[in-house]
Amino acid sequence: MITTALDIAESGEVELQRGARAIGIYGTVALQARQGLGWLPDYLNLKSTRRQACHHHTGKFMSYVQSVITPGETLIAQAKTHWFIYVGPACWVVVALILMVAVPPLGAVPLVLSIILFIRAWLYVYSTELAVTSKRVIAKFGFIRRNTIELRHEKVESFHVRQGIVGRIFDFGSIVIKGSGGTNAPIPYIASPLRFRSAALTGIESPAT
């Protein structure tokens, strides 16, 4: 009976030692694994920082002009397209509504045409950019087929503004950039073209800082 109790006690002590040894081994393995993966939080933080920096630098809606400006180059003037470009499609919408009330089958044709013209006008507004920086003149137009013009100040000969009667009333017009070598870039539907030309010429004539 005494022998049996001693055996049980010894057996229990052995099991405790095994358990302690196992806990020690698992603790060591866990510590090594934790040390081995210690780089993971820093790596994830670095990836997040890079992603934020890239998003801040490139910008989801960054324009072409902003993407090509070089260090030390500043933006002097940037033109905007005028809302009058949407007047034509809006007129076709009115015609479509009148025909749909008077003769419903005929209203579908001008309605489809107005949608096409609206899309065309929006694409023009979205894809057209004109700006003057401290070093050059930058122009970009065209959605599917992109055309870009970049002229250094010394290559620009003149800015011409074309305005009809309607353009003078609503303050919009076409700007024609004439550069050396016969470069001509007419860009229509520019808002406040005279003001933009004045700011552009002032920036070109002033010495770059």
Residue pairs with C-beta under 8 A, 6 or more apart in sequence:
58 67
59 66
63 129
64 129
64 138
64 140
64 148
65 75
65 78
65 129
65 131
65 133
65 138
65 140
68 138
68 150
69 75
69 133
70 135
73 133
73 134
73 135
73 136
74 133
74 134
74 209
75 131
75 132
75 133
76 131
76 132
76 133
76 134
76 199
76 200
76 202
76 203
77 131
77 132
77 196
77 199
77 200
77 203
78 129
78 130
78 131
78 132
79 129
79 130
79 131
79 175
79 187
79 190
79 191
79 193
79 196
80 190
80 191
80 192
81 124
81 125
81 128
81 189
81 190
81 191
82 170
82 171
82 172
82 189
82 190
82 191
83 191
84 166
84 167
84 170
84 172
84 189
85 121
85 124
85 125
85 189
86 118
86 121
88 117
88 121
89 114
89 115
89 117
89 118
89 121
90 114
92 110
92 111
92 113
92 114
92 117
93 110
93 111
93 114
95 110
95 114
96 107
96 108
96 109
96 110
96 111
96 113
96 114
97 107
98 107
99 106
99 107
99 110
100 106
100 107
100 108
100 111
101 107
123 143
124 141
124 143
124 189
126 143
127 140
127 141
127 142
127 143
127 146
128 140
128 141
128 187
128 189
129 138
129 139
129 140
129 141
130 138
130 139
130 140
130 175
130 187
130 190
130 196
131 137
131 138
131 139
132 138
132 199
132 200
132 203
132 204
133 203
134 203
134 208
134 209
135 152
135 153
135 208
136 150
136 151
136 152
136 153
137 149
137 150
137 151
137 152
137 153
137 156
137 177
137 179
137 200
137 204
138 148
138 149
138 150
139 148
139 149
139 150
139 177
139 185
139 187
140 146
140 147
140 148
140 149
141 147
141 187
149 177
149 179
149 183
149 185
151 177
151 179
151 183
153 204
153 208
155 179
155 180
155 181
155 183
156 177
156 178
156 179
156 204
157 178
157 179
157 180
158 178
159 175
159 176
159 177
159 178
159 197
159 200
159 201
160 175
160 176
160 178
161 173
161 174
161 175
161 176
161 193
161 194
161 197
162 173
162 174
162 175
162 176
162 186
163 172
163 173
163 174
163 193
164 173
167 173
171 191
171 192
172 189
172 190
172 191
172 192
172 193
173 188
173 190
173 193
173 194
174 186
174 187
174 188
174 189
174 190
174 193
175 186
175 187
175 190
175 193
175 196
175 197
176 184
176 185
176 186
176 187
177 183
177 184
177 185
177 187
178 184
190 196
